[in-house]
């Protein structure tokens, strides 16, 4: 799959429902083509993997095994992972960090000590900035109407959508850019596509500081 005239990027939005995207960028034209996207999920609830805390270890191994299989299939030139964000639920945060740790251990074994493929982490704010994913004027007006209706305890006005959030922006950008028809339930895939596209457009990776 790897050729000298293009770069294959595998983007991962790691969680218990990990969105992934495979993108190809032509080195000469810089054109970015979306090859594939989807999600890898835990096959069962974390509690069903055994007693705590081992359930977190076994669950992370299960999902990472799927991701490692994907890496082997794609054989990417570069892997881009979304940086973790601080969550409000400590157990959600715990499984997220378990997943990232297990993934890096698995990738290190896959690479067999070599530096190929390189692995980069990209912060959410950075990829959203590069892709200019922000609320439009109409989005802000819509959200004000939704908020006002909620505060007044009345049904939102006709023609007004629900509150437009960051996940909506990602899905909308991906649909407009790649001609897809993703729904909000597909936001993990949309984030992975956005992540990979931003990296290939020159987004600055995290340095751990």
Order of alpha helices (4+ residues) and beta strands (2+ residues): beta-beta-beta-alpha-beta-alpha-beta-alpha-alpha-alpha-alpha
